[in-house]
Amino acid sequence: MGCVHGKCCCRYPRSSDGDNREDLGTYAQVQTHILAGRSVESAQVLSHNFKLEYSVLTQRGFYPESPEKENQDSYCIKTQIQGNPNVHFFGVFDGHGQFGTECSLFVRDRLVEILSNDPTLLDDPVKAYNTAFTRTNEELHNNSDIDDSMSGTTAITALLVGDMLCVANVGDSRAVLAVKEGNRVVAKDLSSDQTPFRKDECQRVKGCGARVLSVDQVEGLKDPDIQSWGDEEAEGGDPPRLWVQNGMYPGTAFTRSVGDSTAESIGVVAVPEVSTVHLTAHHPFFVVASDGVFEFLSSQTVVDMVNRCADPRDASSAIAGESYKLWLDHENRTDDITIIIVHIKALSNSGGGATAKRSGGRTTNTQKETSEIFFTPSASEGYWSVRSDSSEVSCCQAVSSLDQSSKVVVPSSLD
């Protein structure tokens, strides 16, 4: 996101309208920024009856007026949660506001820690998710070292428990599943962007006292009574935002967030929307990414790009590169970009290695001890690639009424 207003708060002229591209600096300078600091790591683990191959890329945004602006995105990959070889966590956290980086890192660390220590996680992951988000949000509010009054983070997370994928979303980042339909691979969104473009979310925050207006409407340049902003992916330049009744703040372009304590009074909550999918051979991969990817790329376009690449690292690079290109075609800057791609491949022979049994809804771990590895990318871009042996889509939604950017924890390689 990069600021408290969410995405696209800096409304620069579009290149098609003749904006001055010299403000971006030379093409070589932009390329140097994009390609700087790339690193790759890999490891192997065993899990359930699938082989997972995944990679993650994070790239800080390009801001001509602040070329050293830090990456406010962070991510976490943790395998073998609770010592179970069949339980894995993937999360992307997109910070915003003055203390967005601190909020992103705090939520990255605490959310997975609370989940990992929840004894109900495997029996009721939806309940565990709601508890973890609520506790994390409260702890962030109470943290005297981080001012989250006008700062916070989105969170898009995927928890793999055996053959069940459980996705929890707060904000406007996204998780997408690839589904084989005949000769086609179709994108299936596992999350729904929580923005005022959604009629249900718009009505909810209005019921909490929010004014929902674009910047032009707040500034009196457009009629505030016109409550129609078109399509989210088509608009982008001046999206609807949330404002208090008698003030010009907070101006968030999202309706849910972790942190943002000031915006809580007008309905910005940290309650996740949760969906579950049982994975099968018809699901070749899934993607978890920040809105820096999806600002100008549709879910289907992202799935098509991944499908064309045998190695998820190549897909990550291609998507990041295309995202940057489209950002610079439309704006004088780019957002931070973070993307996790997980390929799912059925094992021809599930014997050997770790084994698992289902008992009363709980997966029993028979794997031996694990070790932890922490990986931090360089300032500009970082990769993590892991191949691991680790299944019709039924989605349900449960809503409660209630650089330092990366963290990877993987078990030691197994023979």
C-alpha positions as CSV (number, residue, x, y, z in Angstrom):
1,M,0.0,0.0,0.0
2,G,2.6,2.5,1.0
3,C,0.4,5.0,2.8
4,V,-2.6,5.4,5.1
5,H,-4.9,6.1,2.3
6,G,-4.3,2.7,0.8
7,K,-3.6,2.1,-2.9
8,C,-3.2,4.8,-5.5
9,C,-3.4,7.7,-3.1
10,C,-0.9,9.7,-5.2
11,R,-3.0,10.5,-8.2
12,Y,-0.5,11.3,-10.9
13,P,-1.5,11.9,-14.5
14,R,-1.6,8.7,-16.7
15,S,1.1,8.4,-19.3
16,S,-1.6,8.2,-22.0
17,D,-2.5,11.7,-21.1
18,G,0.9,13.1,-21.7
19,D,2.5,13.1,-18.2
20,N,6.2,13.9,-17.9
21,R,7.9,10.5,-17.8
22,E,11.2,12.3,-17.1
23,D,10.1,12.5,-13.4
24,L,10.8,8.8,-13.2
25,G,14.5,9.1,-14.0
26,T,16.2,7.1,-16.7
27,Y,15.1,3.7,-17.6
28,A,18.4,2.3,-16.5
29,Q,17.8,3.8,-13.0
30,V,14.4,2.2,-12.8
31,Q,15.8,-1.2,-13.9
32,T,18.6,-1.0,-11.4
33,H,16.1,-0.4,-8.6
34,I,13.9,-3.3,-9.8
35,L,16.8,-5.8,-10.2
36,A,18.8,-4.9,-7.2
37,G,19.5,-7.4,-4.4
38,R,18.0,-10.6,-5.8
39,S,18.7,-13.8,-3.8
40,V,17.4,-17.4,-3.9
41,E,17.2,-20.1,-1.3
42,S,15.8,-23.6,-1.3
43,A,15.1,-26.6,1.0
44,Q,13.0,-29.8,1.1
45,V,10.4,-31.0,3.5
46,L,7.8,-33.8,3.5
47,S,4.0,-33.3,3.9
48,H,0.8,-35.3,3.4
49,N,0.2,-36.8,-0.1
50,F,1.3,-33.8,-2.2
51,K,4.6,-32.3,-3.4
52,L,4.7,-28.6,-2.9
53,E,7.0,-26.3,-4.8
54,Y,6.8,-22.7,-3.8
55,S,8.7,-19.4,-4.1
56,V,8.3,-15.9,-2.7
57,L,9.4,-12.6,-4.1
58,T,9.2,-9.2,-2.4
59,Q,10.1,-6.0,-4.1
60,R,10.0,-2.5,-2.6
61,G,8.1,0.1,-4.5
62,F,9.6,2.8,-6.7
63,Y,9.0,6.4,-5.5
64,P,11.0,9.0,-7.4
65,E,10.7,11.6,-4.6
66,S,11.7,9.0,-2.0
67,P,14.1,6.5,-3.7
68,E,15.2,4.9,-0.5
69,K,11.6,4.4,0.9
70,E,11.5,1.1,2.7
71,N,9.4,-1.9,1.7
72,Q,6.4,-2.0,3.9
73,D,5.4,-5.4,2.7
74,S,6.4,-8.5,4.7
75,Y,5.8,-12.2,4.5
76,C,6.0,-15.3,6.6
77,I,6.3,-18.9,5.6
78,K,6.2,-21.5,8.4
79,T,6.1,-25.2,7.8
80,Q,5.3,-28.0,10.2
81,I,3.3,-25.9,12.6
82,Q,2.9,-27.5,16.0
83,G,5.5,-30.0,14.9
84,N,3.0,-31.5,12.4
85,P,4.5,-32.3,9.0
86,N,1.2,-31.6,7.2
87,V,0.5,-28.1,8.5
88,H,2.0,-25.1,6.7
89,F,1.4,-21.3,6.8
90,F,1.9,-18.7,4.1
91,G,1.2,-15.0,4.8
92,V,1.6,-11.6,3.1
93,F,1.3,-8.4,5.1
94,D,1.0,-5.0,3.3
95,G,1.8,-2.2,5.7
96,H,0.6,1.4,5.3
97,G,1.0,4.7,7.0
98,Q,4.0,6.3,8.8
99,F,4.5,3.2,10.9
100,G,3.3,0.7,8.3
101,T,6.6,-1.3,8.3
102,E,6.5,-1.7,12.1
103,C,2.8,-2.8,11.9
104,S,3.5,-5.2,9.1
105,L,6.4,-6.9,10.9
106,F,4.5,-7.0,14.2
107,V,1.5,-8.8,12.7
108,R,3.7,-11.1,10.7
109,D,5.4,-12.3,13.8
110,R,2.5,-12.4,16.3
111,L,-0.3,-13.8,14.1
112,V,1.5,-17.0,13.2
113,E,2.8,-17.3,16.8
114,I,-0.7,-17.1,18.2
115,L,-2.0,-19.5,15.6
116,S,0.8,-22.0,16.2
117,N,0.1,-22.1,19.9
118,D,-3.7,-22.5,19.6
119,P,-4.8,-26.0,20.6
120,T,-8.0,-25.7,18.5
121,L,-6.1,-24.8,15.3
122,L,-6.5,-28.2,13.6
123,D,-10.0,-28.9,14.8
124,D,-11.4,-25.5,14.1
125,P,-9.1,-23.3,12.0
126,V,-11.8,-20.7,11.4
127,K,-12.2,-20.1,15.2
128,A,-8.4,-20.1,15.6
129,Y,-8.0,-17.5,12.9
130,N,-10.6,-15.2,14.4
131,T,-9.0,-15.5,17.8
132,A,-5.5,-14.9,16.4
133,F,-6.6,-11.8,14.5
134,T,-8.4,-10.3,17.4
135,R,-5.5,-10.9,19.8
136,T,-2.9,-9.6,17.4
137,N,-5.0,-6.4,16.7
138,E,-5.4,-5.8,20.5
139,E,-1.7,-6.4,21.1
140,L,-0.8,-3.9,18.3
141,H,-3.0,-1.3,19.8
142,N,-1.4,-1.8,23.2
143,N,2.1,-1.7,21.9
144,S,3.7,1.5,23.2
145,D,6.5,1.2,20.6
146,I,4.2,1.4,17.6
147,D,1.7,4.2,16.9
148,D,-1.0,2.5,14.9
149,S,-3.5,5.3,15.2
150,M,-3.1,6.1,11.5
151,S,-1.0,3.1,10.5
152,G,-1.7,-0.6,10.0
153,T,-1.4,-3.6,7.7
154,T,-3.5,-5.9,5.6
155,A,-3.1,-9.6,6.0
156,I,-3.7,-12.4,3.5
157,T,-2.9,-15.8,4.9
158,A,-3.2,-19.4,3.8
159,L,-3.1,-22.3,6.2
160,L,-2.6,-25.8,4.6
161,V,-3.8,-28.6,6.9
162,G,-3.3,-31.9,5.0
163,D,-5.5,-31.5,1.9
164,M,-7.5,-28.5,3.3
165,L,-6.5,-25.0,2.4
166,C,-7.9,-22.4,4.8
167,V,-7.5,-18.7,3.7
168,A,-8.1,-15.8,6.0
169,N,-8.2,-12.2,4.7
170,V,-8.2,-8.8,6.3
171,G,-7.8,-6.0,3.7
172,D,-7.3,-5.8,0.0
173,S,-4.5,-8.3,-0.7
174,R,-5.6,-11.5,-2.4
175,A,-5.3,-15.3,-2.6
176,V,-6.1,-17.0,-5.9
177,L,-6.5,-20.8,-6.6
178,A,-5.8,-22.2,-10.1
179,V,-8.5,-24.7,-11.1
180,K,-8.3,-27.1,-14.1
181,E,-11.4,-27.0,-16.3
182,G,-10.9,-29.1,-19.3
183,N,-8.0,-27.6,-21.3
184,R,-8.2,-24.4,-19.4
185,V,-6.8,-23.2,-16.0
186,V,-9.2,-20.8,-14.4
187,A,-8.6,-18.4,-11.5
188,K,-10.8,-18.9,-8.5
189,D,-10.5,-16.1,-5.9
190,L,-10.2,-17.4,-2.4
191,S,-10.6,-14.0,-0.9
192,S,-12.6,-10.9,-1.7
193,D,-11.0,-7.4,-1.6
194,Q,-12.4,-5.6,1.4
195,T,-12.9,-2.1,0.0
196,P,-15.8,0.4,-0.4
197,F,-16.2,-0.9,-3.9
198,R,-18.0,-3.9,-2.3
199,K,-21.6,-2.9,-1.6
200,D,-21.8,-5.0,1.6
201,E,-18.6,-3.5,3.0
202,C,-19.7,0.0,2.0
203,Q,-23.0,-0.4,3.8
204,R,-21.4,-1.9,6.8
205,V,-18.9,1.0,7.4
206,K,-21.6,3.6,6.7
207,G,-23.6,1.9,9.4
208,C,-20.6,2.6,11.7
209,G,-20.6,6.3,10.9
210,A,-18.2,6.5,8.0
211,R,-18.5,8.8,5.1
212,V,-17.6,7.0,1.8
213,L,-16.3,9.5,-0.7
214,S,-13.5,9.9,-3.2
215,V,-10.8,12.5,-2.7
216,D,-12.4,14.7,-5.4
217,Q,-15.7,14.4,-3.6
218,V,-14.3,15.4,-0.3
219,E,-12.5,18.3,-1.8
220,G,-15.7,19.5,-3.5
221,L,-14.6,18.8,-7.1
222,K,-17.4,16.2,-7.6
223,D,-20.9,15.7,-6.3
224,P,-20.7,13.8,-3.0
225,D,-24.2,12.5,-3.5
226,I,-23.2,10.3,-6.4
227,Q,-22.3,7.0,-4.7
228,S,-21.1,5.1,-7.8
229,W,-17.4,4.6,-8.4
230,G,-17.4,2.0,-11.2
231,D,-15.3,-1.2,-11.2
232,E,-12.3,-1.5,-8.8
233,E,-9.8,-2.8,-11.3
234,A,-11.0,-0.3,-14.0
235,E,-10.9,2.8,-11.7
236,G,-7.8,2.8,-9.4
237,G,-7.0,6.5,-9.8
238,D,-9.5,8.0,-7.3
239,P,-11.2,5.2,-5.3
240,P,-13.8,5.7,-2.6
241,R,-12.4,6.1,0.8
242,L,-13.5,6.2,4.4
243,W,-13.7,9.5,6.4
244,V,-15.0,10.5,9.8
245,Q,-18.2,12.7,9.7
246,N,-16.5,16.0,10.4
247,G,-12.9,15.5,9.3
248,M,-10.5,14.9,6.5
249,Y,-9.2,11.7,7.9
250,P,-8.3,8.8,7.9
251,G,-9.0,8.3,4.1
252,T,-8.5,4.6,4.0
253,A,-9.3,2.8,0.7
254,F,-9.9,-0.4,2.5
255,T,-12.6,-1.4,5.0
256,R,-10.6,-3.9,7.1
257,S,-7.2,-3.8,8.5
258,V,-5.0,-4.8,11.5
259,G,-4.1,-1.6,13.4
260,D,-5.6,1.7,12.2
261,S,-7.1,2.3,15.7
262,T,-8.5,5.7,14.6
263,A,-10.4,4.1,11.8
264,E,-12.0,1.5,14.1
265,S,-14.6,4.1,15.1
266,I,-15.9,4.1,11.6
267,G,-15.9,0.4,11.0
268,V,-12.4,-0.6,9.9
269,V,-12.0,-3.9,11.8
270,A,-9.5,-6.7,12.0
271,V,-12.2,-9.5,11.6
272,P,-11.1,-11.9,8.9
273,E,-13.2,-13.4,6.1
274,V,-12.3,-17.1,6.0
275,S,-12.7,-19.6,3.1
276,T,-11.8,-23.3,2.9
277,V,-11.0,-25.5,0.0
278,H,-10.2,-29.2,-0.2
279,L,-7.4,-29.5,-2.7
280,T,-7.4,-32.1,-5.5
281,A,-5.4,-33.0,-8.6
282,H,-7.5,-30.3,-10.3
283,H,-5.7,-27.6,-8.4
284,P,-2.2,-27.1,-9.8
285,F,-1.2,-24.1,-7.7
286,F,-2.3,-21.1,-5.6
287,V,-1.1,-17.6,-5.3
288,V,-1.0,-15.3,-2.2
289,A,0.0,-11.7,-3.0
290,S,-0.2,-8.0,-2.0
291,D,-2.4,-5.5,-3.9
292,G,0.8,-4.2,-5.6
293,V,0.3,-7.3,-7.9
294,F,-3.4,-7.0,-8.4
295,E,-3.7,-3.2,-8.9
296,F,-3.3,-3.6,-12.6
297,L,-3.3,-7.4,-13.1
298,S,-6.5,-9.5,-12.8
299,S,-6.5,-12.8,-11.0
300,Q,-6.9,-14.6,-14.3
301,T,-3.9,-12.8,-15.8
302,V,-1.8,-13.8,-12.8
303,V,-2.9,-17.5,-13.0
304,D,-2.1,-17.5,-16.8
305,M,1.4,-16.2,-16.1
306,V,2.1,-18.8,-13.5
307,N,0.7,-21.5,-15.7
308,R,3.2,-20.6,-18.4
309,C,6.2,-21.1,-16.1
310,A,7.5,-24.5,-14.9
311,D,9.5,-22.9,-12.1
312,P,7.5,-20.7,-9.7
313,R,10.6,-18.5,-9.3
314,D,10.3,-17.6,-13.0
315,A,6.6,-16.9,-12.5
316,S,7.3,-14.6,-9.6
317,S,9.9,-12.6,-11.6
318,A,7.5,-12.4,-14.6
319,I,4.6,-11.2,-12.5
320,A,6.7,-8.7,-10.6
321,G,8.2,-7.3,-13.8
322,E,4.8,-7.0,-15.5
323,S,3.3,-5.4,-12.4
324,Y,6.1,-2.8,-12.4
325,K,5.6,-2.1,-16.0
326,L,1.9,-1.5,-15.7
327,W,2.4,0.7,-12.6
328,L,4.8,2.9,-14.4
329,D,2.5,3.0,-17.4
330,H,-0.2,4.4,-15.2
331,E,1.5,6.2,-12.4
332,N,4.8,8.0,-11.6
333,R,5.5,5.4,-8.9
334,T,5.0,1.7,-8.1
335,D,3.6,0.0,-5.0
336,D,5.5,-2.6,-3.0
337,I,5.0,-6.0,-4.4
338,T,5.1,-9.4,-2.6
339,I,4.0,-12.7,-4.1
340,I,4.0,-16.3,-2.9
341,I,3.4,-19.0,-5.5
342,V,2.7,-22.6,-4.4
343,H,2.6,-25.4,-6.9
344,I,0.7,-28.5,-5.8
345,K,1.7,-31.8,-7.3
346,A,0.3,-35.2,-6.4
347,L,2.9,-37.9,-5.4
348,S,2.9,-41.0,-7.6
349,N,3.9,-43.0,-4.5
350,S,2.9,-41.6,-1.1
351,G,4.9,-44.2,0.8
352,G,8.0,-43.3,2.8
353,G,8.9,-40.1,4.6
354,A,6.4,-38.5,6.9
355,T,3.0,-40.2,7.3
356,A,-0.2,-38.8,8.6
357,K,-3.4,-40.1,10.1
358,R,-6.7,-38.4,10.5
359,S,-8.3,-38.9,13.9
360,G,-11.3,-36.9,15.1
361,G,-10.5,-34.2,12.6
362,R,-6.9,-33.9,13.8
363,T,-3.9,-34.8,11.8
364,T,-1.4,-36.9,13.8
365,N,2.2,-36.1,13.3
366,T,4.6,-39.0,12.9
367,Q,7.6,-36.9,11.8
368,K,10.7,-36.5,13.8
369,E,12.3,-33.2,15.1
370,T,12.6,-30.1,12.9
371,S,15.0,-27.2,12.9
372,E,14.3,-23.6,12.1
373,I,15.8,-21.4,9.4
374,F,15.2,-17.7,9.2
375,F,15.8,-15.9,5.9
376,T,15.8,-12.1,5.4
377,P,16.2,-10.7,1.9
378,S,18.3,-7.8,0.9
379,A,16.8,-4.3,1.0
380,S,15.3,-4.4,-2.5
381,E,14.2,-7.9,-3.4
382,G,14.2,-11.3,-1.8
383,Y,13.2,-14.8,-2.9
384,W,12.5,-18.0,-1.0
385,S,12.0,-21.2,-2.9
386,V,11.1,-24.5,-1.3
387,R,10.2,-27.9,-2.7
388,S,8.3,-29.9,-0.2
389,D,6.5,-33.3,-0.2
390,S,3.7,-32.4,1.8
391,S,-6.7,-32.0,-2.3
392,E,-14.2,-29.5,-6.6
393,V,-13.8,-26.4,-4.6
394,S,-16.2,-25.9,-1.7
395,C,-15.9,-22.4,-0.2
396,C,-17.6,-21.1,2.9
397,Q,-17.3,-17.7,4.5
398,A,-17.2,-17.2,8.3
399,V,-17.3,-13.7,9.6
400,S,-17.1,-13.1,13.3
401,S,-19.1,-10.3,14.9
402,L,-16.3,-9.5,16.9
403,D,14.8,-5.7,5.0
404,Q,13.1,-7.2,7.7
405,S,10.2,-8.0,5.5
406,S,10.4,-11.8,5.4
407,K,10.3,-14.6,7.9
408,V,10.6,-18.2,6.8
409,V,10.6,-21.2,9.1
410,V,11.2,-24.6,7.5
411,P,12.3,-27.9,8.8
412,S,15.7,-29.4,8.0
413,S,16.0,-31.3,4.8
414,L,15.0,-35.0,5.0
415,D,16.6,-37.9,3.2
